[in-house]
Amino acid sequence: MYYRNPLGSITYDPLGFVALKWSDAPVTSAELQSLYAHTLQALRYHETCKLLTDQTDRQALSEEMQTWIVEQSIPQAIADCAYSHCAIVECSREDHRQAARAVGSRLTGPLEFRYFEQESDARQWLQST
């Protein structure tokens, strides 16, 4: 394990990507920013541009948190380590899924991302990129 806080854990998969597994803990801005900062560090350290984010258990994000991800976190990851591929394993709860998709709908630029119901499909897609 690379890093863990109440929101989730970060690991490296030897198939060539960083994996972020979310918990069902209530999301706070400080913990969210810490988790994303460490995700960026893991991408850099492992010299990969690919991320699998398992949001199966993640709570919905506030509009403010979504904006921070779109305007700060993702652009920084693209600039710092050529972040290019994100496989998202979605939550089964519709309201949580919509919050995640709201982030994706606001993105522009070179990041290619896809949504999946099963982690195995997400992993397979990342391996093929």
N, C-alpha and C positions, 0 to 999 in steps of 0.2 A: 504494500500500500504506500502510495506517495504522500497523501494528505487526507485528513478527515476533519470535519467539523459537524455540528448538529444537522446541517442541511444535506450532507452527503460525503462521499468518499471518492478519491481520485486514484486510479491505478494506471499502469501501463500494460497494454496487451502486446505480447511479442509479435503479433501479426502486423504491428506497425502503427498503432493508434493509442491515444489516451482515452480512457473510459471514465466517465463521470456518472456515478450512481447516486441519484437523489433519494433522500429519506422523505418521510411524511411530516417532518417537523414544520412548524409555522415559519415562514420565510421572513427574515429581517434583512434590512439593507446592509448592515455591517457584515453579517455572515454570508450574504450573497456576494458582496464585493470581495470578501476574503476567498471564497470558494473559486470565483472566477480568476482572481489574481494567481492563485496556486495552480489552476488549470493552465493558465498561460505559461507559468514557470515550467510545468510538466511538459507542455508542447515544446518549449525551447530546449529543455534538458534532453529530451528524447529525440530531438530533431525530427519531429513529425508535424505535418500540417493537417492531420485527421483526428476527429473527435467523435466518440460515440457517447451520447448523453441519454441515459436511461431515466426518463421522467415518469415512469410507471406510478411512483408513489408521491411525486412532487406536488406540493400545494400550488394553487394559482398564484401568479405574480401580480402585484399592483401595477397600475399604469406607469407610475414613477420608476419602478424597477425595470419594466419592459423598455422604457425610454433609455435608461442607463445602459442596458445591454446593447440596444441598437446604436446608440450614439457614442458610447465610450468603449465598452468591453470588446465587442466584435471588431470594430475598426482597429483597435490597438492590437488584437491578435493577428489580424490580416497584415498590418504593418510590421509587427515585430517578428513573426515567424511564418509568414506566408500561409496562414490558416486558410484552407481551401475546401475542406469537406467535413460535413457534419451529418451524422446519422442520428436521428431522434426517435427513440422508442417512446411512444405516446402513452399518456395516462388514459385509462378507460373512462374517467369522468369527463363529460362533455365540457363543463365550465373550465376545467383545468387544461384540457386540450385546446380550447379556444384561446386561452391566454398564451399558450406556447405558439400557436399558429399566428397570433397577432404580431409577435416578434418577427416571424418569418415574412409576413406580408409587408413589413416596413423596411426590409433589407434591400439594399442595392449593392452592386459590386460583385467581386469575383467569388464569393462564397457559394459553393454548391451544397445544398442540404436537401434531405429527404426524410419523410416521416414513415415510421414503421409500427406495426402492431407487435411484432415479435423481435426480440433481440437477435436471434439467429439470422433473420433477414437483414437487419441493420449491419451486422458483422460481415455478412457475405457481400453486401454492397460496398462497404469500406475496403474490403480485400480486393474488389474488382476495380477500384479507382486508382 
